[in-house]
């Protein structure tokens, strides 16, 4: 690949074997009663006619591998890092949606171009619909993969068994496609209570919230407003939430200047795992670094 990598051509050029590409071996889930949005802030709820009703699963296909379990940990909920260091973590949710889940490749292109680490919270259904892209993303060691449930339900309204299945099914899809296991978890809509946090800890994952919601799922928030708000509100240790599933309407447009302004303020970009001191557990393949681009004026 020459110069600035075209992610689209890079993703499509790679072919997957039958035991890896889940969408090619019939692992297609029925995603009913899903909200099309994702995290907008802890207090925001979304209207759903079938709120709380169980979402049906099809049986796992023959190519789905079970991820080795992580040792359970006490419930741990993180919404920010230490305030004493000028670190900031950009996180991007790839939420599973009612219809086909989309992929905003322009967001990823900018992160690669700017060499910015980021934590990607991936939905299980999203990965099944974007297996090539998921595999390609593992070539970039700057990206940390995290668990964002399989079908993006309101977990506080679901049974213990359903919550566990949302976590484990996503772990299995990630492991099947990439050989990686997530250590971090984000609940849909940031709806997290004591029970859900306990179940997440039993699965060996740390629950990650955020202290800076960008507001990018709002169609009325312009790129300029995103730039100004994130740049002005960022603090030492902030965890910022944005979206990479096409629901961040101006995220890709705003991201270059957000990165530029935060760097100008002296922030260093890190993954959430680095910010909270997690050690990697799975090896990933490195990828070539892209040439830098001039800073936006």
VEXMILUM-514929 format. One record per residue (C-alpha): residue number from 1; residue in three letters; chain; z, y, x. Coordinates in nm, 4 decimals. Last residue first. Example, Ala and Ser with C-alpha at 12.3 -4.5 7.8 and 13.67 -1.06 7.14 Angstrom:
% VEXMILUM-514929
<atom k="2" r="SER" c="A" up="0.7140" north="-0.1060" east="1.3670"/>
<atom k="1" r="ALA" c="A" up="0.7800" north="-0.4500" east="1.2300"/>
This chain:
% VEXMILUM-514929
<atom k="297" r="UNK" c="A" up="1.0083" north="2.5935" east="-0.4548"/>
<atom k="296" r="UNK" c="A" up="1.0031" north="2.2175" east="-0.4774"/>
<atom k="295" r="UNK" c="A" up="1.0869" north="2.0468" east="-0.1475"/>
<atom k="294" r="UNK" c="A" up="0.7874" north="1.9111" east="0.0359"/>
<atom k="293" r="UNK" c="A" up="0.7323" north="1.5395" east="0.0013"/>
<atom k="292" r="UNK" c="A" up="0.8806" north="1.2695" east="0.2197"/>
<atom k="291" r="UNK" c="A" up="0.6738" north="0.9710" east="0.3336"/>
<atom k="290" r="UNK" c="A" up="0.7661" north="0.6508" east="0.1497"/>
<atom k="289" r="UNK" c="A" up="1.0018" north="0.3918" east="0.2922"/>
<atom k="288" r="UNK" c="A" up="0.8774" north="0.0368" east="0.3060"/>
<atom k="287" r="UNK" c="A" up="1.0699" north="-0.2162" east="0.0963"/>
<atom k="286" r="UNK" c="A" up="1.3800" north="-0.4253" east="0.1590"/>
<atom k="285" r="UNK" c="A" up="1.4399" north="-0.7649" east="0.0029"/>
<atom k="284" r="UNK" c="A" up="1.7726" north="-0.8092" east="-0.1700"/>
<atom k="283" r="UNK" c="A" up="2.0862" north="-1.0001" east="-0.0757"/>
<atom k="282" r="UNK" c="A" up="2.3526" north="-1.0586" east="-0.3403"/>
<atom k="281" r="UNK" c="A" up="2.7239" north="-0.9742" east="-0.3277"/>
<atom k="280" r="UNK" c="A" up="2.7225" north="-0.6053" east="-0.2377"/>
<atom k="279" r="UNK" c="A" up="3.0657" north="-0.4512" east="-0.1705"/>
<atom k="278" r="UNK" c="A" up="3.2175" north="-0.2198" east="-0.4291"/>
<atom k="277" r="UNK" c="A" up="3.3838" north="0.0970" east="-0.2980"/>
<atom k="276" r="UNK" c="A" up="3.3879" north="0.3224" east="-0.6034"/>
<atom k="275" r="UNK" c="A" up="3.1173" north="0.5620" east="-0.4832"/>
<atom k="274" r="UNK" c="A" up="2.9206" north="0.2878" east="-0.3131"/>
<atom k="273" r="UNK" c="A" up="2.8997" north="0.0883" east="-0.6342"/>
<atom k="272" r="UNK" c="A" up="2.8125" north="0.3988" east="-0.8336"/>
<atom k="271" r="UNK" c="A" up="2.5164" north="0.4537" east="-0.6056"/>
<atom k="270" r="UNK" c="A" up="2.5190" north="0.7496" east="-0.3719"/>
<atom k="269" r="UNK" c="A" up="2.3592" north="1.0948" east="-0.3561"/>
<atom k="268" r="UNK" c="A" up="2.5141" north="1.3463" east="-0.1184"/>
<atom k="267" r="UNK" c="A" up="2.5913" north="1.6874" east="-0.2644"/>
<atom k="266" r="UNK" c="A" up="2.5668" north="1.9973" east="-0.0464"/>
<atom k="265" r="UNK" c="A" up="2.4737" north="2.2572" east="-0.3054"/>
<atom k="264" r="UNK" c="A" up="2.1148" north="2.2502" east="-0.1759"/>
<atom k="263" r="UNK" c="A" up="2.1165" north="1.8754" east="-0.2331"/>
<atom k="262" r="UNK" c="A" up="2.2137" north="1.9331" east="-0.5955"/>
<atom k="261" r="UNK" c="A" up="1.9423" north="2.1939" east="-0.6380"/>
<atom k="260" r="UNK" c="A" up="1.6661" north="1.9762" east="-0.4909"/>
<atom k="259" r="UNK" c="A" up="1.7660" north="1.6663" east="-0.6881"/>
<atom k="258" r="UNK" c="A" up="1.7741" north="1.8600" east="-1.0149"/>
<atom k="257" r="UNK" c="A" up="1.4432" north="2.0205" east="-0.9170"/>
<atom k="256" r="UNK" c="A" up="1.2696" north="1.6877" east="-0.8694"/>
<atom k="255" r="UNK" c="A" up="1.4346" north="1.5343" east="-1.1816"/>
<atom k="254" r="UNK" c="A" up="1.3302" north="1.7874" east="-1.4450"/>
<atom k="253" r="UNK" c="A" up="0.9803" north="1.6575" east="-1.5170"/>
<atom k="252" r="UNK" c="A" up="1.0887" north="1.2941" east="-1.4960"/>
<atom k="251" r="UNK" c="A" up="1.3760" north="1.3587" east="-1.7356"/>
<atom k="250" r="UNK" c="A" up="1.1828" north="1.5543" east="-1.9968"/>
<atom k="249" r="UNK" c="A" up="1.1900" north="1.3120" east="-2.2911"/>
<atom k="248" r="UNK" c="A" up="1.4588" north="1.0829" east="-2.1586"/>
<atom k="247" r="UNK" c="A" up="1.3964" north="0.8159" east="-2.4175"/>
<atom k="246" r="UNK" c="A" up="1.1052" north="0.6689" east="-2.2205"/>
<atom k="245" r="UNK" c="A" up="1.3149" north="0.3825" east="-2.0900"/>
<atom k="244" r="UNK" c="A" up="1.4332" north="0.5499" east="-1.7685"/>
<atom k="243" r="UNK" c="A" up="1.7284" north="0.7458" east="-1.9062"/>
<atom k="242" r="UNK" c="A" up="1.9937" north="0.9825" east="-1.7723"/>
<atom k="241" r="UNK" c="A" up="2.3676" north="0.9521" east="-1.7076"/>
<atom k="240" r="UNK" c="A" up="2.5418" north="1.1486" east="-1.4314"/>
<atom k="239" r="UNK" c="A" up="2.8493" north="1.0147" east="-1.2533"/>
<atom k="238" r="UNK" c="A" up="3.0297" north="1.3074" east="-1.0933"/>
<atom k="237" r="UNK" c="A" up="3.2370" north="1.2520" east="-0.7814"/>
<atom k="236" r="UNK" c="A" up="3.2421" north="1.6164" east="-0.6756"/>
<atom k="235" r="UNK" c="A" up="3.1247" north="1.8203" east="-0.9687"/>
<atom k="234" r="UNK" c="A" up="2.7921" north="1.8641" east="-1.1466"/>
<atom k="233" r="UNK" c="A" up="2.7997" north="2.1064" east="-1.4405"/>
<atom k="232" r="UNK" c="A" up="2.5652" north="2.3727" east="-1.3021"/>
<atom k="231" r="UNK" c="A" up="2.2977" north="2.1415" east="-1.1651"/>
<atom k="230" r="UNK" c="A" up="2.3065" north="1.9115" east="-1.4672"/>
<atom k="229" r="UNK" c="A" up="2.2881" north="2.2005" east="-1.7133"/>
<atom k="228" r="UNK" c="A" up="2.0292" north="2.4105" east="-1.5319"/>
<atom k="227" r="UNK" c="A" up="1.7863" north="2.1274" east="-1.4674"/>
<atom k="226" r="UNK" c="A" up="1.8240" north="1.9781" east="-1.8147"/>
<atom k="225" r="UNK" c="A" up="1.7791" north="2.3194" east="-1.9753"/>
<atom k="224" r="UNK" c="A" up="1.4670" north="2.3781" east="-1.7679"/>
<atom k="223" r="UNK" c="A" up="1.3238" north="2.0378" east="-1.8636"/>
<atom k="222" r="UNK" c="A" up="1.3703" north="2.1245" east="-2.2293"/>
<atom k="221" r="UNK" c="A" up="1.6382" north="1.9825" east="-2.4573"/>
<atom k="220" r="UNK" c="A" up="1.4900" north="1.9667" east="-2.8082"/>
<atom k="219" r="UNK" c="A" up="1.3800" north="1.6046" east="-2.7736"/>
<atom k="218" r="UNK" c="A" up="1.7434" north="1.5035" east="-2.7150"/>
<atom k="217" r="UNK" c="A" up="1.7573" north="1.1799" east="-2.5122"/>
<atom k="216" r="UNK" c="A" up="1.7985" north="1.3956" east="-2.1945"/>
<atom k="215" r="UNK" c="A" up="2.1463" north="1.5218" east="-2.2812"/>
<atom k="214" r="UNK" c="A" up="2.2554" north="1.5074" east="-1.9174"/>
<atom k="213" r="UNK" c="A" up="2.5863" north="1.3356" east="-1.9916"/>
<atom k="212" r="UNK" c="A" up="2.8195" north="1.4249" east="-1.7048"/>
<atom k="211" r="UNK" c="A" up="3.1544" north="1.2459" east="-1.6818"/>
<atom k="210" r="UNK" c="A" up="3.0203" north="0.8946" east="-1.6968"/>
<atom k="209" r="UNK" c="A" up="3.1151" north="0.5466" east="-1.8194"/>
<atom k="208" r="UNK" c="A" up="3.1134" north="0.2395" east="-1.5977"/>
<atom k="207" r="UNK" c="A" up="3.2904" north="-0.0841" east="-1.6902"/>
<atom k="206" r="UNK" c="A" up="3.3516" north="-0.3051" east="-1.3864"/>
<atom k="205" r="UNK" c="A" up="3.2256" north="-0.6626" east="-1.4109"/>
<atom k="204" r="UNK" c="A" up="3.3839" north="-1.0028" east="-1.3483"/>
<atom k="203" r="UNK" c="A" up="3.3056" north="-1.1535" east="-1.6898"/>
<atom k="202" r="UNK" c="A" up="3.6755" north="-1.1337" east="-1.7784"/>
<atom k="201" r="UNK" c="A" up="3.6556" north="-0.7656" east="-1.6841"/>
<atom k="200" r="UNK" c="A" up="3.3850" north="-0.7085" east="-1.9440"/>
<atom k="199" r="UNK" c="A" up="3.5965" north="-0.8871" east="-2.2031"/>
<atom k="198" r="UNK" c="A" up="3.8944" north="-0.6645" east="-2.1214"/>
<atom k="197" r="UNK" c="A" up="3.6826" north="-0.3493" east="-2.1403"/>
<atom k="196" r="UNK" c="A" up="3.5561" north="-0.4624" east="-2.4817"/>
<atom k="195" r="UNK" c="A" up="3.9112" north="-0.5091" east="-2.6092"/>
<atom k="194" r="UNK" c="A" up="4.0425" north="-0.1811" east="-2.4682"/>
<atom k="193" r="UNK" c="A" up="3.7606" north="0.0247" east="-2.6182"/>
<atom k="192" r="UNK" c="A" up="3.4165" north="0.1220" east="-2.5006"/>
<atom k="191" r="UNK" c="A" up="3.1441" north="0.2970" east="-2.6941"/>
<atom k="190" r="UNK" c="A" up="2.9450" north="0.4681" east="-2.4171"/>
<atom k="189" r="UNK" c="A" up="2.6446" north="0.4640" east="-2.6559"/>
<atom k="188" r="UNK" c="A" up="2.5718" north="0.1128" east="-2.5274"/>
<atom k="187" r="UNK" c="A" up="2.8412" north="-0.0215" east="-2.2942"/>
<atom k="186" r="UNK" c="A" up="2.7760" north="0.0144" east="-1.9221"/>
<atom k="185" r="UNK" c="A" up="2.8425" north="-0.2720" east="-1.6837"/>
<atom k="184" r="UNK" c="A" up="2.8722" north="-0.2975" east="-1.3060"/>
<atom k="183" r="UNK" c="A" up="2.8752" north="-0.6007" east="-1.0763"/>
<atom k="182" r="UNK" c="A" up="2.5248" north="-0.7133" east="-1.1688"/>
<atom k="181" r="UNK" c="A" up="2.3983" north="-1.0409" east="-1.0320"/>
<atom k="180" r="UNK" c="A" up="2.0791" north="-1.0652" east="-0.8300"/>
<atom k="179" r="UNK" c="A" up="1.8283" north="-1.3472" east="-0.7900"/>
<atom k="178" r="UNK" c="A" up="1.5590" north="-1.1123" east="-0.9161"/>
<atom k="177" r="UNK" c="A" up="1.3947" north="-1.2451" east="-1.2317"/>
<atom k="176" r="UNK" c="A" up="1.6246" north="-1.5307" east="-1.3216"/>
<atom k="175" r="UNK" c="A" up="1.9369" north="-1.3447" east="-1.2071"/>
<atom k="174" r="UNK" c="A" up="1.8544" north="-1.0391" east="-1.4164"/>
<atom k="173" r="UNK" c="A" up="1.7800" north="-1.2553" east="-1.7197"/>
<atom k="172" r="UNK" c="A" up="2.1015" north="-1.4529" east="-1.6743"/>
<atom k="171" r="UNK" c="A" up="2.3182" north="-1.1440" east="-1.6302"/>
<atom k="170" r="UNK" c="A" up="2.1696" north="-0.9987" east="-1.9475"/>
<atom k="169" r="UNK" c="A" up="2.2488" north="-1.3173" east="-2.1375"/>
<atom k="168" r="UNK" c="A" up="2.6022" north="-1.3153" east="-1.9978"/>
<atom k="167" r="UNK" c="A" up="2.6902" north="-0.9632" east="-2.1088"/>
<atom k="166" r="UNK" c="A" up="2.5464" north="-0.9750" east="-2.4601"/>
<atom k="165" r="UNK" c="A" up="2.6822" north="-1.3278" east="-2.4983"/>
<atom k="164" r="UNK" c="A" up="3.0348" north="-1.2166" east="-2.4119"/>
<atom k="163" r="UNK" c="A" up="3.0143" north="-0.9323" east="-2.6625"/>
<atom k="162" r="UNK" c="A" up="2.8889" north="-1.1725" east="-2.9294"/>
<atom k="161" r="UNK" c="A" up="3.1686" north="-1.4205" east="-2.8676"/>
<atom k="160" r="UNK" c="A" up="3.4316" north="-1.1461" east="-2.8824"/>
<atom k="159" r="UNK" c="A" up="3.2941" north="-1.0349" east="-3.2170"/>
<atom k="158" r="UNK" c="A" up="3.0928" north="-0.7154" east="-3.2637"/>
<atom k="157" r="UNK" c="A" up="3.1778" north="-0.3748" east="-3.4122"/>
<atom k="156" r="UNK" c="A" up="3.3146" north="-0.2314" east="-3.0889"/>
<atom k="155" r="UNK" c="A" up="3.0031" north="-0.3599" east="-2.9161"/>
<atom k="154" r="UNK" c="A" up="2.7614" north="-0.1298" east="-3.0984"/>
<atom k="153" r="UNK" c="A" up="2.4444" north="-0.3179" east="-3.0076"/>
<atom k="152" r="UNK" c="A" up="2.2050" north="-0.2662" east="-2.7145"/>
<atom k="151" r="UNK" c="A" up="2.0072" north="-0.5936" east="-2.7319"/>
<atom k="150" r="UNK" c="A" up="2.0904" north="-0.7518" east="-2.3966"/>
<atom k="149" r="UNK" c="A" up="2.3771" north="-0.5505" east="-2.2603"/>
<atom k="148" r="UNK" c="A" up="2.3480" north="-0.2653" east="-2.0050"/>
<atom k="147" r="UNK" c="A" up="2.4204" north="-0.4613" east="-1.6850"/>
<atom k="146" r="UNK" c="A" up="2.3724" north="-0.2994" east="-1.3435"/>
<atom k="145" r="UNK" c="A" up="2.1139" north="-0.3000" east="-1.0653"/>
<atom k="144" r="UNK" c="A" up="2.1608" north="-0.0766" east="-0.7613"/>
<atom k="143" r="UNK" c="A" up="1.8488" north="0.0934" east="-0.6329"/>
<atom k="142" r="UNK" c="A" up="1.8213" north="0.2338" east="-0.2784"/>
<atom k="141" r="UNK" c="A" up="1.7278" north="-0.1141" east="-0.1566"/>
<atom k="140" r="UNK" c="A" up="1.3753" north="-0.0763" east="-0.2967"/>
<atom k="139" r="UNK" c="A" up="1.1997" north="-0.4119" east="-0.3208"/>
<atom k="138" r="UNK" c="A" up="1.4220" north="-0.4995" east="-0.6179"/>
<atom k="137" r="UNK" c="A" up="1.2245" north="-0.2516" east="-0.8264"/>
<atom k="136" r="UNK" c="A" up="0.9164" north="-0.4743" east="-0.8046"/>
<atom k="135" r="UNK" c="A" up="1.0954" north="-0.7618" east="-0.9788"/>
<atom k="134" r="UNK" c="A" up="1.2056" north="-0.5391" east="-1.2658"/>
<atom k="133" r="UNK" c="A" up="0.8572" north="-0.3894" east="-1.2955"/>
<atom k="132" r="UNK" c="A" up="0.6981" north="-0.7322" east="-1.3156"/>
<atom k="131" r="UNK" c="A" up="0.9540" north="-0.8490" east="-1.5731"/>
<atom k="130" r="UNK" c="A" up="0.9144" north="-0.5497" east="-1.8060"/>
<atom k="129" r="UNK" c="A" up="0.9535" north="-0.6911" east="-2.1592"/>
<atom k="128" r="UNK" c="A" up="1.2114" north="-0.9427" east="-2.0468"/>
<atom k="127" r="UNK" c="A" up="1.3809" north="-0.6701" east="-1.8426"/>
<atom k="126" r="UNK" c="A" up="1.4088" north="-0.4435" east="-2.1481"/>
<atom k="125" r="UNK" c="A" up="1.5428" north="-0.7354" east="-2.3531"/>
<atom k="124" r="UNK" c="A" up="1.8208" north="-0.7780" east="-2.0974"/>
<atom k="123" r="UNK" c="A" up="1.8995" north="-0.4076" east="-2.0797"/>
<atom k="122" r="UNK" c="A" up="1.9100" north="-0.2528" east="-1.7345"/>
<atom k="121" r="UNK" c="A" up="2.1630" north="0.0002" east="-1.6032"/>
<atom k="120" r="UNK" c="A" up="1.9932" north="0.1376" east="-1.2924"/>
<atom k="119" r="UNK" c="A" up="2.2223" north="0.2873" east="-1.0283"/>
<atom k="118" r="UNK" c="A" up="2.0507" north="0.5412" east="-0.8049"/>
<atom k="117" r="UNK" c="A" up="1.9918" north="0.6129" east="-0.4383"/>
<atom k="116" r="UNK" c="A" up="1.7617" north="0.9095" east="-0.3725"/>
<atom k="115" r="UNK" c="A" up="1.4770" north="0.8722" east="-0.1241"/>
<atom k="114" r="UNK" c="A" up="1.2945" north="1.1735" east="-0.2722"/>
<atom k="113" r="UNK" c="A" up="0.9718" north="0.9793" east="-0.3162"/>
<atom k="112" r="UNK" c="A" up="1.1550" north="0.6709" east="-0.4371"/>
<atom k="111" r="UNK" c="A" up="1.3600" north="0.8670" east="-0.6904"/>
<atom k="110" r="UNK" c="A" up="1.0472" north="1.0521" east="-0.7993"/>
<atom k="109" r="UNK" c="A" up="0.8467" north="0.7338" east="-0.8521"/>
<atom k="108" r="UNK" c="A" up="1.1343" north="0.5822" east="-1.0502"/>
<atom k="107" r="UNK" c="A" up="1.1389" north="0.8712" east="-1.2964"/>
<atom k="106" r="UNK" c="A" up="0.7590" north="0.8700" east="-1.3211"/>
<atom k="105" r="UNK" c="A" up="0.7744" north="0.4997" east="-1.4124"/>
<atom k="104" r="UNK" c="A" up="0.9279" north="0.5745" east="-1.7484"/>
<atom k="103" r="UNK" c="A" up="0.9415" north="0.2202" east="-1.8893"/>
<atom k="102" r="UNK" c="A" up="0.9309" north="0.1461" east="-2.2610"/>
<atom k="101" r="UNK" c="A" up="1.1144" north="-0.1055" east="-2.4769"/>
<atom k="100" r="UNK" c="A" up="0.8892" north="-0.2522" east="-2.7459"/>
<atom k="99" r="UNK" c="A" up="1.0444" north="-0.2014" east="-3.0860"/>
<atom k="98" r="UNK" c="A" up="1.4131" north="-0.1939" east="-3.1722"/>
<atom k="97" r="UNK" c="A" up="1.5113" north="-0.0720" east="-2.8269"/>
<atom k="96" r="UNK" c="A" up="1.6639" north="-0.2189" east="-2.5113"/>
<atom k="95" r="UNK" c="A" up="1.8074" north="0.0618" east="-2.3031"/>
<atom k="94" r="UNK" c="A" up="1.6953" north="0.1209" east="-1.9467"/>
<atom k="93" r="UNK" c="A" up="1.9812" north="0.3559" east="-1.8574"/>
<atom k="92" r="UNK" c="A" up="1.9578" north="0.5660" east="-1.5435"/>
<atom k="91" r="UNK" c="A" up="2.2517" north="0.6582" east="-1.3212"/>
<atom k="90" r="UNK" c="A" up="2.2709" north="0.9402" east="-1.0679"/>
<atom k="89" r="UNK" c="A" up="2.5837" north="0.9243" east="-0.8549"/>
<atom k="88" r="UNK" c="A" up="2.7291" north="1.2327" east="-0.6857"/>
<atom k="87" r="UNK" c="A" up="2.9298" north="1.2744" east="-0.3682"/>
<atom k="86" r="UNK" c="A" up="3.0935" north="1.5904" east="-0.2347"/>
<atom k="85" r="UNK" c="A" up="3.4225" north="1.4192" east="-0.1546"/>
<atom k="84" r="UNK" c="A" up="3.7694" north="1.5191" east="-0.2815"/>
<atom k="83" r="UNK" c="A" up="3.6897" north="1.4625" east="-0.6486"/>
<atom k="82" r="UNK" c="A" up="3.6926" north="1.0847" east="-0.6162"/>
<atom k="81" r="UNK" c="A" up="3.4423" north="0.9045" east="-0.8377"/>
<atom k="80" r="UNK" c="A" up="3.3788" north="0.9388" east="-1.2064"/>
<atom k="79" r="UNK" c="A" up="3.3934" north="0.7536" east="-1.5391"/>
<atom k="78" r="UNK" c="A" up="3.5283" north="0.4201" east="-1.4171"/>
<atom k="77" r="UNK" c="A" up="3.6883" north="0.1594" east="-1.6432"/>
<atom k="76" r="UNK" c="A" up="3.8599" north="-0.1441" east="-1.4942"/>
<atom k="75" r="UNK" c="A" up="3.9922" north="-0.4404" east="-1.6892"/>
<atom k="74" r="UNK" c="A" up="4.1526" north="-0.6900" east="-1.4514"/>
<atom k="73" r="UNK" c="A" up="3.8971" north="-0.9045" east="-1.2699"/>
<atom k="72" r="UNK" c="A" up="3.7305" north="-1.2347" east="-1.3483"/>
<atom k="71" r="UNK" c="A" up="3.5445" north="-1.4144" east="-1.0682"/>
<atom k="70" r="UNK" c="A" up="3.1685" north="-1.3797" east="-1.1077"/>
<atom k="69" r="UNK" c="A" up="2.9768" north="-1.6569" east="-1.2760"/>
<atom k="68" r="UNK" c="A" up="2.6613" north="-1.8005" east="-1.1183"/>
<atom k="67" r="UNK" c="A" up="2.3692" north="-1.6725" east="-1.3268"/>
<atom k="66" r="UNK" c="A" up="2.2219" north="-1.9298" east="-1.5619"/>
<atom k="65" r="UNK" c="A" up="1.8483" north="-1.9628" east="-1.5186"/>
<atom k="64" r="UNK" c="A" up="1.6003" north="-1.8854" east="-1.7947"/>
<atom k="63" r="UNK" c="A" up="1.2734" north="-2.0722" east="-1.7430"/>
<atom k="62" r="UNK" c="A" up="1.3189" north="-2.3241" east="-2.0246"/>
<atom k="61" r="UNK" c="A" up="1.3468" north="-2.0540" east="-2.2894"/>
<atom k="60" r="UNK" c="A" up="1.6837" north="-1.9388" east="-2.4216"/>
<atom k="59" r="UNK" c="A" up="1.7300" north="-2.0075" east="-2.7935"/>
<atom k="58" r="UNK" c="A" up="1.6171" north="-1.7160" east="-3.0125"/>
<atom k="57" r="UNK" c="A" up="1.8852" north="-1.4605" east="-3.0732"/>
<atom k="56" r="UNK" c="A" up="1.9813" north="-1.2999" east="-3.4004"/>
<atom k="55" r="UNK" c="A" up="2.1502" north="-0.9577" east="-3.4167"/>
<atom k="54" r="UNK" c="A" up="2.4796" north="-0.9750" east="-3.6031"/>
<atom k="53" r="UNK" c="A" up="2.5449" north="-0.6936" east="-3.8496"/>
<atom k="52" r="UNK" c="A" up="2.7577" north="-0.4093" east="-3.7154"/>
<atom k="51" r="UNK" c="A" up="2.5415" north="-0.1247" east="-3.8381"/>
<atom k="50" r="UNK" c="A" up="2.2636" north="-0.2548" east="-4.0609"/>
<atom k="49" r="UNK" c="A" up="2.1411" north="0.0782" east="-4.1962"/>
<atom k="48" r="UNK" c="A" up="2.1889" north="0.2406" east="-3.8563"/>
<atom k="47" r="UNK" c="A" up="2.2864" north="0.6004" east="-3.7875"/>
<atom k="46" r="UNK" c="A" up="2.3767" north="0.6759" east="-3.4265"/>
<atom k="45" r="UNK" c="A" up="2.7196" north="0.7687" east="-3.3006"/>
<atom k="44" r="UNK" c="A" up="2.7835" north="1.0481" east="-3.0498"/>
<atom k="43" r="UNK" c="A" up="3.1356" north="1.1006" east="-2.9158"/>
<atom k="42" r="UNK" c="A" up="3.0910" north="0.9362" east="-2.5762"/>
<atom k="41" r="UNK" c="A" up="2.7730" north="1.1205" east="-2.4888"/>
<atom k="40" r="UNK" c="A" up="2.4031" north="1.0768" east="-2.5431"/>
<atom k="39" r="UNK" c="A" up="2.3799" north="0.7162" east="-2.4348"/>
<atom k="38" r="UNK" c="A" up="2.0930" north="0.5198" east="-2.5824"/>
<atom k="37" r="UNK" c="A" up="1.8283" north="0.5716" east="-2.8433"/>
<atom k="36" r="UNK" c="A" up="1.6016" north="0.3420" east="-3.0411"/>
<atom k="35" r="UNK" c="A" up="1.8909" north="0.1882" east="-3.2281"/>
<atom k="34" r="UNK" c="A" up="1.8661" north="-0.1812" east="-3.2703"/>
<atom k="33" r="UNK" c="A" up="1.8806" north="-0.3428" east="-3.6127"/>
<atom k="32" r="UNK" c="A" up="1.6639" north="-0.6355" east="-3.5112"/>
<atom k="31" r="UNK" c="A" up="1.5621" north="-0.7364" east="-3.1610"/>
<atom k="30" r="UNK" c="A" up="1.4038" north="-1.0791" east="-3.1955"/>
<atom k="29" r="UNK" c="A" up="1.4059" north="-1.2178" east="-2.8441"/>
<atom k="28" r="UNK" c="A" up="1.1042" north="-1.3427" east="-2.6565"/>
<atom k="27" r="UNK" c="A" up="1.1542" north="-1.6114" east="-2.3951"/>
<atom k="26" r="UNK" c="A" up="0.8128" north="-1.7695" east="-2.4381"/>
<atom k="25" r="UNK" c="A" up="0.7159" north="-1.8668" east="-2.0892"/>
<atom k="24" r="UNK" c="A" up="0.5066" north="-1.5616" east="-2.0119"/>
<atom k="23" r="UNK" c="A" up="0.7726" north="-1.3097" east="-2.1161"/>
<atom k="22" r="UNK" c="A" up="1.0164" north="-1.4718" east="-1.8793"/>
<atom k="21" r="UNK" c="A" up="0.8024" north="-1.4284" east="-1.5758"/>
<atom k="20" r="UNK" c="A" up="0.9956" north="-1.6370" east="-1.3233"/>
<atom k="19" r="UNK" c="A" up="0.9320" north="-2.0070" east="-1.3814"/>
<atom k="18" r="UNK" c="A" up="0.5663" north="-1.9478" east="-1.4585"/>
<atom k="17" r="UNK" c="A" up="0.5082" north="-1.7706" east="-1.1299"/>
<atom k="16" r="UNK" c="A" up="0.4711" north="-1.3969" east="-1.1326"/>
<atom k="15" r="UNK" c="A" up="0.1798" north="-1.1828" east="-1.0271"/>
<atom k="14" r="UNK" c="A" up="0.2072" north="-0.8583" east="-0.8374"/>
<atom k="13" r="UNK" c="A" up="-0.0853" north="-0.6201" east="-0.8717"/>
<atom k="12" r="UNK" c="A" up="0.0485" north="-0.4900" east="-1.2007"/>
<atom k="11" r="UNK" c="A" up="0.3705" north="-0.3593" east="-1.0491"/>
<atom k="10" r="UNK" c="A" up="0.2030" north="-0.1995" east="-0.7505"/>
<atom k="9" r="UNK" c="A" up="-0.0716" north="-0.0504" east="-0.9646"/>
<atom k="8" r="UNK" c="A" up="0.1911" north="0.1062" east="-1.1898"/>
<atom k="7" r="UNK" c="A" up="0.4159" north="0.1983" east="-0.9028"/>
<atom k="6" r="UNK" c="A" up="0.1447" north="0.3920" east="-0.7294"/>
<atom k="5" r="UNK" c="A" up="0.2919" north="0.4173" east="-0.3826"/>
<atom k="4" r="UNK" c="A" up="0.2601" north="0.7463" east="-0.2030"/>
<atom k="3" r="UNK" c="A" up="0.0922" north="0.6655" east="0.1238"/>
<atom k="2" r="UNK" c="A" up="-0.0988" north="0.3368" east="0.1333"/>
<atom k="1" r="UNK" c="A" up="0.0000" north="0.0000" east="0.0000"/>
